[in-house]
Amino acid sequence: MAVLNKAMAAAMLAMSAIASSSAALPEQETLERLARMRAMPAAAAGQEAQRQRRDLDAAWRWFGNHKTTALPVLRRELAAELKKPKPSQLVLLDVGYFLRALGEPADRALSMQALLAIDPAGIVPKTQAEQLFRFIHASAADRDPRLFPLIDKVFLRGDVTVLVPQHGYTVDATSVCIYLYGQFGTRAEQHLRGLLNDPAVVNRVLEVLMWVGSPDSVPAVARLLDSTDADTFARAATFMLRAGGPQGRDALLAFDPRRLEGKARQFYLQTRPQLSGMHFDALVQQLSDSPPSEKAAPPRRLDEAAARQLLAALFASHGSYEGIQPIELALAAMPSAQLIDELLRLRERSLLRISGEALADIDTTNTLINTLRFRPN
């Protein structure tokens, strides 16, 4: 009997050792992959950067397939990395983003620390800008203004485009900025207004404000109508038409065009006739003239309950207007201020979708918002 008990004890000890060894294997592999990440050269570019990305993506897949074991190691190692005088930028990028995308809600604070520790002039923006875009895009919903310097330096002042292979679509440099700043709401608009005096970025700032701005920016943009740069003038005038509401229209009507020359004057003369038609009835008619979706029924007159139901459907689909007539919301029996607030929330949610279709839907939402600003109530 004693011999049997000893044999059973030995077997249990062996099984425990095997289990411990099995658990240690993924942990050791996680550490080894992090070590390889740290060892990647700091000046990679071109094909070398692409090879690095493939290796980093392979590490991501491995971490994801062994998430239960990998996450505690990644948390511990990232926290330790952040304490170093010169942390590995690739570890900050990929481990930080992994924790944001696939970690627990409690990991977001550590992930944000990693993102804020990325050097705007370092290896990551130079060789891994697309992954940095994804990391910031996933984190922008936190509306942490400490991200603005990084976004400004890398994306607003840079020329980063992002390939979305699953859609066969490349996000252009301005749209990249729209996707990032747009999730910050009014805070981003205020920040961007502060950059309108910077000639190095003024044109791109205006392009972004066309998508995420409001009549609050009309006074600041109106000063740019006196610009001697035709491109800046055209963008300022376009902002007034697209996002300025009645205030933007009135600013253009009050503008004295006599000093305009060349392309700026031509643009103004083409734009000026539109101003007389910028009132609610005419803008709604333009919505009515738009070709409806193939799945859309004839427009209905919605009461407030039906309007909120339609908004809920849009919110659930992240802003897809398939099967929906925008004019129904423009004419809905719901206070225009409340409709605008809901559509602004919808726009931020739509920015979570990265595709050409998403931008088309956001453009529709923006058209609705600007139209509703002309509605009496």
Secondary structure, 3 states (H helix, E strand, C coil): CHHHHHHHHHHHHHHHHHHHHHHHHHHHHHHHHHHHHHHCCCCCCCHHHHHHHHHHHHHHHHHHHCHHHHHHHHHHHHHHHHCCCCCCHHHHHHHHHHHHHHCCHHHHHHHHHHHHCCCCCCHHHHHCHHHHHHHHHHHHHHCCHHHHHHHHHHHHCCCCCEEEHHHCEEECHHHHHHHHHHHHCHHHHHHHHCCCCCCCCHHHHHHHHHHHCCHHHHHHHHHHHHCCCHHHHHHHHHHHHHHCHHHHHHHHHHCCHHHCCHHHHHHHHHHHHHHCCCCHHHHHHHHHHCCCCCCCCCCCCCCHHHHHHHHHHHHHCCCCCCCCCHHHHHCCCCCHHHHHHHHHHHHHHHCCCCCHHHHHHHHHHHHHHHHHCCCCC
